Amino acid sequence: MLQRLRTVLWILAGTLAVPAGPAMAAEVLVRPGVASLVEAIARAEPGDRLLLEGTHAGPIVIDKPLSIEGRPGAVIDAGGEGSVVKILAFGVTVRGLTLKGSGTKGENLDSGLYIEQGADGVTVEDNRLDGNLFGIVMHGSKAAVVRNNRIANRSDLRLNDRGNGIHIWNNTGSVVEGNAVTSGRDGIYIEISHDNVLKGNRFEGLRFAIHYMYANNNEVSGNVSIRNHVGFALMYSKALKVFGNLSIADLQHGLMLHTTHKSEAYGNFIYGTGEKCLFIYTSAGNDIHDNRFEQCGIGVHFTGGSENNKFHGNTFLANEMQVKYTGLKVYEWSEKGRGNYWSDNPAFDLDGNGIADAAYRPNTLVDWVLWKYPLSKLLVSSPALATLRFVQEQLPTLYPGGAVDSFPLMMPAAATMPLPQGIDLTPAPRDPAQAGADQRPIM
């Protein structure tokens, strides 16, 4: 008996010595009411799950690690004041809500959802963000996941006064995927943010689909840009991996590299751009291969200062002009005996190795004259330019600088992805004035 008592006391003492664990996370149903959501957040313990139904007044601030989720039809409406939801804590989840009615102060980044610096590891998914100035702002946070959100910002403002769909500043290690942005300024604007992944997003009716500024070591993959002013604008960045993206009938550029270096662009399909499939401006050391440039005004326009770029395995198909370059330097556009396919190259392949028997030059001396002196287009059918064409054919040394493909391919590569069904595939107008030149971005 005494031995049993000692055993019970020993077990009891051991139990009392064990520190108490954290309380189990609670699930709280939050129904509409005056300040009900604000009060529920204030009472909640870290790790709790608040399940919303109906419409709730915002703005709200989440300052502890909570999960805020919505039943079908759940709405938070800020009534035109501030950001609808502001996250200040790590590990927060916001899911399945409609967030609307932000303020209009651009200097405050008024948005549907705002993630503050230090609020790391946040998950934002399956939400609708309607009628806000900015959609989602990631301001200095890390390791966020922003997935499967539908964003339609205010479009009743001047283009440059609108907010971005997803605005990323000083962010690292985040994944932004599967989102759709249909109105606002830029779909995704990313600045001074490194080691992030932007994939599988869709953008329509915007200025830039994706706009990079000073952001390095990022992945841009599987995104779709439809009828925006510019598709993918990669500026002042380096070490980007840009692959599997689709641009359809964007107005100015499908893909633009502006002072972007040591990056790789491959497997992209740029279709029907009004002006340029690809624009390269003072960008060096890039590897551009196995892309498809089809039915654009210009396939590739590159400028002086764009040195040491590799072009190989690309398909240039039915562009009005395949390449534009006004300098005098000659660039080789092939790599290890493999060049590009040019739909206007009347070549022979007598040995049947899939490589044309003669080098291809996309531009002539007449092209160079027309670029340098635009008014000479008035003489495009004149005897003077006809004579210039004839002389160049007889004296190949008169060819201007630009691209030379010494190993042009005889067959185009298969499209890396199909064009989507159910959308207008008419190429954008070649003259931007037809689509409202006053709204064009300043480049």
C-alpha positions as CSV (number, residue, x, y, z in Angstrom):
1,M,0.0,0.0,0.0
2,L,2.8,2.4,1.0
3,Q,4.6,1.5,-2.2
4,R,1.5,2.3,-4.4
5,L,1.1,5.6,-2.6
6,R,4.7,6.6,-3.3
7,T,4.2,5.7,-7.0
8,V,1.1,7.9,-7.3
9,L,2.9,10.8,-5.6
10,W,5.9,10.4,-7.9
11,I,3.7,10.4,-11.0
12,L,1.8,13.5,-9.7
13,A,5.0,15.3,-9.0
14,G,6.4,14.6,-12.4
15,T,3.2,15.8,-14.0
16,L,3.3,19.1,-12.1
17,A,6.9,19.6,-13.1
18,V,6.1,19.5,-16.9
19,P,5.5,23.0,-18.2
20,A,2.1,23.7,-19.5
21,G,1.9,23.6,-23.3
22,P,0.2,26.2,-25.5
23,A,-3.5,26.2,-25.6
24,M,-5.1,24.6,-28.6
25,A,-5.9,26.9,-31.4
26,A,-9.6,27.9,-31.5
27,E,-11.9,28.2,-34.5
28,V,-14.2,31.2,-34.1
29,L,-17.2,32.0,-36.3
30,V,-17.5,35.8,-36.9
31,R,-20.8,37.1,-38.0
32,P,-21.5,40.7,-39.2
33,G,-21.9,43.3,-36.6
34,V,-20.6,46.7,-35.5
35,A,-16.8,46.2,-34.9
36,S,-17.4,42.4,-34.6
37,L,-14.3,41.5,-36.7
38,V,-12.1,44.1,-34.9
39,E,-13.2,42.7,-31.6
40,A,-12.7,39.1,-32.7
41,I,-9.1,39.9,-33.7
42,A,-8.5,41.6,-30.4
43,R,-9.8,38.6,-28.4
44,A,-8.1,36.0,-30.5
45,E,-5.0,34.1,-29.4
46,P,-2.1,33.4,-31.7
47,G,-2.9,30.5,-34.0
48,D,-6.6,31.0,-33.9
49,R,-8.8,30.6,-37.0
50,L,-11.5,33.2,-37.6
51,L,-14.1,32.1,-40.0
52,L,-16.1,35.0,-41.5
53,E,-19.5,35.1,-43.0
54,G,-21.4,38.1,-44.4
55,T,-20.0,41.6,-44.8
56,H,-17.7,43.2,-42.3
57,A,-16.5,46.8,-42.0
58,G,-12.8,47.6,-42.4
59,P,-10.1,48.6,-42.4
60,I,-8.7,46.0,-40.1
61,V,-5.2,45.3,-38.7
62,I,-3.9,41.8,-38.0
63,D,-1.1,42.1,-35.4
64,K,-0.8,38.4,-34.3
65,P,-0.4,35.1,-36.2
66,L,-4.0,34.3,-37.1
67,S,-5.9,32.6,-40.0
68,I,-8.7,34.8,-41.3
69,E,-10.9,32.9,-43.7
70,G,-14.2,33.4,-45.4
71,R,-17.2,31.4,-46.0
72,P,-18.7,31.8,-49.5
73,G,-19.7,35.5,-50.0
74,A,-17.7,36.8,-47.0
75,V,-16.6,40.5,-47.6
76,I,-14.5,43.1,-45.8
77,D,-15.2,46.6,-47.1
78,A,-13.0,49.5,-45.9
79,G,-15.5,52.1,-47.1
80,G,-12.8,54.1,-48.9
81,E,-10.4,54.5,-46.0
82,G,-6.8,53.1,-45.9
83,S,-6.0,49.5,-46.7
84,V,-8.7,47.0,-46.2
85,V,-6.5,44.5,-44.4
86,K,-3.1,45.4,-43.0
87,I,-0.8,42.5,-41.8
88,L,1.8,43.3,-39.2
89,A,2.6,39.8,-37.8
90,F,4.4,36.8,-39.1
91,G,2.6,33.6,-40.1
92,V,-0.8,35.2,-41.0
93,T,-3.1,33.5,-43.5
94,V,-5.9,35.4,-45.4
95,R,-8.0,33.1,-47.5
96,G,-11.3,33.0,-49.4
97,L,-12.4,36.6,-48.8
98,T,-13.6,39.5,-51.0
99,L,-11.6,42.7,-50.0
100,K,-12.8,46.0,-51.4
101,G,-13.1,49.7,-50.8
102,S,-9.6,50.8,-50.0
103,G,-8.6,54.5,-49.8
104,T,-7.1,56.4,-52.7
105,K,-3.8,57.7,-51.2
106,G,-1.0,56.5,-53.4
107,E,1.7,57.7,-51.0
108,N,0.2,55.4,-48.4
109,L,-0.1,52.4,-50.8
110,D,-3.8,52.1,-49.9
111,S,-4.6,48.6,-51.0
112,G,-6.9,45.6,-50.6
113,L,-4.2,43.8,-48.6
114,Y,-1.0,45.3,-47.2
115,I,1.9,43.2,-45.8
116,E,4.3,45.2,-43.6
117,Q,8.0,44.7,-43.3
118,G,8.7,42.1,-40.7
119,A,5.4,40.2,-41.4
120,D,7.2,37.2,-42.8
121,G,5.7,33.8,-43.9
122,V,2.3,35.3,-44.8
123,T,-0.1,33.3,-47.0
124,V,-2.7,35.1,-49.1
125,E,-4.7,32.9,-51.4
126,D,-8.1,32.4,-53.1
127,N,-9.3,36.0,-52.5
128,R,-11.0,38.5,-54.7
129,L,-9.8,42.1,-54.5
130,D,-12.1,44.5,-56.2
131,G,-12.2,48.3,-56.6
132,N,-9.1,49.1,-54.5
133,L,-6.2,51.5,-55.4
134,F,-3.5,48.8,-55.1
135,G,-4.4,45.1,-54.9
136,I,-1.8,43.3,-52.7
137,V,1.3,45.2,-51.4
138,M,4.3,43.2,-50.1
139,H,6.3,45.9,-48.4
140,G,9.6,44.5,-47.1
141,S,8.3,41.1,-46.1
142,K,9.9,37.7,-46.7
143,A,8.8,34.2,-47.7
144,A,5.2,35.1,-48.6
145,V,2.9,33.0,-50.7
146,V,0.4,34.9,-52.8
147,R,-1.6,32.4,-54.8
148,N,-4.8,32.2,-56.8
149,N,-6.1,35.7,-56.1
150,R,-8.3,37.6,-58.5
151,I,-7.5,41.4,-58.6
152,A,-9.4,44.1,-60.4
153,N,-8.2,47.5,-59.2
154,R,-9.9,50.9,-59.8
155,S,-9.8,51.8,-63.5
156,D,-11.6,55.1,-63.3
157,L,-8.3,57.0,-62.6
158,R,-5.7,58.1,-65.1
159,L,-3.4,55.2,-66.0
160,N,-0.4,56.5,-64.1
161,D,-2.6,57.3,-61.0
162,R,-3.8,53.7,-60.7
163,G,-2.2,51.2,-58.3
164,N,-0.5,48.0,-59.2
165,G,-2.2,44.6,-58.9
166,I,0.6,43.1,-56.9
167,H,3.3,45.6,-55.6
168,I,6.5,44.0,-54.3
169,W,9.2,46.0,-52.6
170,N,12.3,44.7,-50.8
171,N,10.9,41.2,-50.7
172,T,12.9,38.0,-50.7
173,G,12.0,34.3,-51.0
174,S,8.4,34.7,-52.0
175,V,6.2,32.8,-54.4
176,V,3.5,34.7,-56.5
177,E,1.5,32.2,-58.6
178,G,-1.8,31.6,-60.2
179,N,-3.1,35.2,-59.8
180,A,-5.2,37.1,-62.3
181,V,-5.0,40.9,-62.7
182,T,-7.5,42.6,-65.0
183,S,-7.3,46.3,-64.2
184,G,-5.0,48.9,-62.6
185,R,-1.6,50.1,-63.7
186,D,0.9,47.2,-63.7
187,G,0.0,43.6,-63.0
188,I,3.1,42.9,-60.9
189,Y,5.6,45.6,-60.0
190,I,8.7,44.3,-58.3
191,E,11.6,46.4,-57.1
192,I,14.7,45.7,-55.1
193,S,13.4,42.2,-54.5
194,H,15.6,39.1,-55.0
195,D,15.2,35.3,-55.1
196,N,11.4,35.3,-55.8
197,V,9.3,33.2,-58.1
198,L,6.6,34.7,-60.3
199,K,4.8,32.0,-62.1
200,G,1.5,31.1,-63.7
201,N,-0.1,34.5,-63.4
202,R,-2.4,36.1,-66.0
203,F,-2.7,39.8,-66.9
204,E,-5.1,41.7,-69.2
205,G,-5.8,45.4,-70.0
206,L,-2.8,46.9,-68.1
207,R,0.2,49.1,-68.7
208,F,2.9,46.4,-68.0
209,A,2.0,42.8,-67.2
210,I,5.2,42.3,-65.1
211,H,7.5,45.2,-64.4
212,Y,10.9,44.5,-62.9
213,M,13.2,47.2,-61.4
214,Y,16.5,46.4,-59.7
215,A,15.4,42.8,-58.9
216,N,17.9,40.0,-59.2
217,N,17.9,36.2,-59.2
218,N,14.2,35.8,-59.8
219,E,12.2,33.3,-61.9
220,V,9.5,34.5,-64.3
221,S,7.7,31.5,-65.7
222,G,4.5,30.4,-67.2
223,N,2.8,33.9,-67.1
224,V,0.3,35.1,-69.7
225,S,0.0,38.7,-70.9
226,I,-3.0,39.6,-73.1
227,R,-3.4,43.0,-74.8
228,N,-1.4,45.1,-72.3
229,H,0.8,48.0,-73.4
230,V,3.9,46.0,-72.6
231,G,4.1,42.3,-71.6
232,F,7.2,41.6,-69.6
233,A,9.4,44.6,-68.9
234,L,12.6,43.5,-67.2
235,M,14.6,46.6,-66.3
236,Y,17.9,47.2,-64.4
237,S,18.1,43.6,-63.2
238,K,20.4,40.6,-63.6
239,A,20.4,36.8,-63.3
240,L,16.7,36.4,-64.2
241,K,15.3,33.1,-65.5
242,V,12.5,34.0,-67.9
243,F,10.8,31.0,-69.5
244,G,7.5,29.6,-70.7
245,N,5.8,32.9,-70.8
246,L,3.1,33.9,-73.3
247,S,2.5,37.4,-74.7
248,I,-0.6,37.8,-76.9
249,A,-1.2,41.0,-78.9
250,D,0.5,43.4,-76.5
251,L,0.8,46.9,-77.9
252,Q,4.4,47.9,-77.7
253,H,6.7,45.1,-76.6
254,G,6.0,41.5,-75.8
255,L,9.3,41.1,-73.9
256,M,11.7,44.0,-73.1
257,L,15.2,43.8,-71.6
258,H,16.2,47.2,-70.5
259,T,19.7,47.3,-68.9
260,T,19.2,43.7,-67.9
261,H,22.3,41.5,-67.8
262,K,23.4,37.9,-67.5
263,S,19.9,36.6,-67.7
264,E,18.3,33.7,-69.7
265,A,15.1,33.9,-71.7
266,Y,13.9,30.7,-73.3
267,G,10.8,28.9,-74.3
268,N,8.7,32.1,-74.5
269,F,6.0,32.7,-77.1
270,I,5.6,36.3,-78.2
271,Y,2.6,36.6,-80.6
272,G,1.1,39.5,-82.5
273,T,2.8,42.4,-80.7
274,G,2.0,45.7,-82.4
275,E,5.5,47.1,-82.4
276,K,8.2,44.6,-81.2
277,C,8.2,41.1,-80.1
278,L,11.5,41.6,-78.2
279,F,13.2,45.0,-77.4
280,I,16.7,44.9,-76.1
281,Y,18.2,48.1,-74.8
282,T,21.7,48.4,-73.4
283,S,21.5,44.8,-72.1
284,A,24.5,42.5,-72.2
285,G,25.5,38.9,-71.5
286,N,22.0,37.4,-71.9
287,D,21.2,34.0,-73.4
288,I,18.1,34.2,-75.6
289,H,17.2,30.9,-77.1
290,D,14.4,28.6,-78.2
291,N,11.8,31.4,-78.2
292,R,9.0,32.0,-80.8
293,F,8.5,35.5,-82.2
294,E,5.5,35.5,-84.4
295,Q,3.4,38.1,-86.3
296,C,4.9,41.2,-84.7
297,G,5.7,44.5,-86.3
298,I,9.4,43.8,-85.6
299,G,10.8,40.5,-84.3
300,V,13.7,41.9,-82.4
301,H,14.9,45.5,-82.0
302,F,18.2,45.8,-80.3
303,T,20.4,48.9,-79.7
304,G,24.0,49.7,-79.4
305,G,25.4,48.7,-76.0
306,S,23.6,45.4,-76.1
307,E,26.8,43.3,-76.3
308,N,27.6,39.6,-75.9
309,N,24.1,38.4,-76.1
310,K,23.5,34.9,-77.5
311,F,20.7,34.2,-79.9
312,H,20.1,30.6,-81.0
313,G,17.3,28.2,-81.6
314,N,14.7,31.0,-81.9
315,T,11.9,31.0,-84.4
316,F,11.2,34.2,-86.3
317,L,7.9,33.6,-88.0
318,A,5.9,36.1,-90.2
319,N,7.1,39.3,-88.6
320,E,6.8,42.4,-90.8
321,M,10.5,43.0,-90.1
322,Q,12.6,40.3,-88.5
323,V,15.4,42.4,-86.9
324,K,16.1,46.2,-86.5
325,Y,19.5,47.5,-85.6
326,T,20.9,50.9,-86.8
327,G,24.5,50.5,-85.7
328,L,27.5,49.4,-87.7
329,K,28.8,46.5,-85.6
330,V,28.1,42.9,-86.8
331,Y,26.8,40.3,-84.3
332,E,26.8,36.6,-84.8
333,W,23.5,35.0,-83.9
334,S,24.3,31.3,-83.6
335,E,25.8,29.1,-81.0
336,K,27.8,26.0,-81.5
337,G,26.7,25.6,-85.1
338,R,23.0,26.2,-84.4
339,G,21.3,29.4,-85.5
340,N,17.7,30.5,-85.7
341,Y,14.7,29.9,-88.0
342,W,13.8,32.8,-90.3
343,S,10.5,32.5,-92.2
344,D,11.6,34.9,-95.0
345,N,14.9,33.0,-95.6
346,P,14.8,31.4,-99.1
347,A,17.5,29.0,-98.3
348,F,18.7,25.6,-99.6
349,D,19.9,22.6,-97.6
350,L,21.6,20.4,-100.1
351,D,23.3,18.2,-97.6
352,G,20.0,17.7,-95.6
353,N,21.5,18.5,-92.2
354,G,18.8,20.9,-91.2
355,I,21.1,23.9,-91.5
356,A,20.9,26.3,-94.5
357,D,23.8,26.3,-96.8
358,A,24.4,30.0,-96.7
359,A,24.4,32.6,-93.9
360,Y,21.3,34.8,-93.4
361,R,21.3,38.5,-92.9
362,P,17.9,39.9,-91.9
363,N,18.6,43.5,-92.9
364,T,19.8,45.2,-96.0
365,L,21.4,48.6,-96.7
366,V,18.0,49.9,-97.8
367,D,16.6,49.0,-94.3
368,W,19.4,50.9,-92.7
369,V,18.7,54.0,-94.8
370,L,15.0,53.9,-94.0
371,W,15.7,53.6,-90.2
372,K,18.3,56.4,-90.2
373,Y,16.2,58.7,-92.4
374,P,12.5,58.0,-92.0
375,L,11.4,60.5,-94.6
376,S,13.2,58.3,-97.2
377,K,10.1,56.0,-96.9
378,L,8.6,58.3,-99.4
379,L,11.1,57.0,-101.9
380,V,10.8,53.3,-101.1
381,S,9.7,52.4,-104.6
382,S,11.9,54.9,-106.3
383,P,14.7,54.0,-108.9
384,A,17.3,55.3,-106.4
385,L,16.5,52.7,-103.7
386,A,16.0,50.0,-106.4
387,T,19.5,50.8,-107.6
388,L,20.8,50.6,-104.0
389,R,19.3,47.1,-103.6
390,F,20.8,45.9,-106.8
391,V,24.3,47.2,-106.0
392,Q,24.2,45.6,-102.6
393,E,23.3,42.2,-104.1
394,Q,26.3,42.5,-106.3
395,L,28.6,43.7,-103.6
396,P,27.8,41.9,-100.3
397,T,30.5,43.9,-98.5
398,L,28.0,46.8,-98.5
399,Y,25.8,45.0,-96.0
400,P,25.3,47.2,-92.9
401,G,26.0,46.1,-89.3
402,G,23.6,44.0,-87.4
403,A,22.8,40.3,-87.0
404,V,24.3,37.6,-89.1
405,D,23.2,34.0,-88.7
406,S,25.8,31.7,-90.1
407,F,23.9,28.5,-89.4
408,P,20.2,29.4,-90.0
409,L,17.7,26.6,-89.3
410,M,15.6,25.2,-92.1
411,M,12.5,24.3,-90.0
412,P,10.8,26.2,-87.2
413,A,10.6,24.7,-83.8
414,A,7.2,23.5,-82.6
415,A,5.4,26.1,-80.5
416,T,6.4,25.8,-76.9
417,M,2.7,26.2,-75.8
418,P,-0.6,26.5,-77.6
419,L,-2.4,29.8,-77.9
420,P,-5.4,29.8,-75.6
421,Q,-8.9,29.3,-76.9
422,G,-11.7,31.7,-76.5
423,I,-9.8,35.0,-76.8
424,D,-9.3,37.4,-79.7
425,L,-6.0,36.4,-81.4
426,T,-6.0,39.4,-83.8
427,P,-2.5,40.9,-83.7
428,A,-2.3,44.4,-82.1
429,P,-2.3,47.4,-84.5
430,R,1.1,48.2,-86.0
431,D,0.4,52.0,-85.5
432,P,0.0,52.6,-81.7
433,A,-2.0,55.7,-82.5
434,Q,-4.8,53.3,-83.5
435,A,-5.0,52.1,-79.9
436,G,-4.8,55.5,-78.1
437,A,-1.3,56.9,-78.2
438,D,-2.0,59.2,-75.3
439,Q,-2.2,56.2,-73.0
440,R,1.1,54.7,-74.0
441,P,3.8,54.4,-71.3
442,I,6.7,56.7,-71.5
443,M,9.7,54.7,-72.6
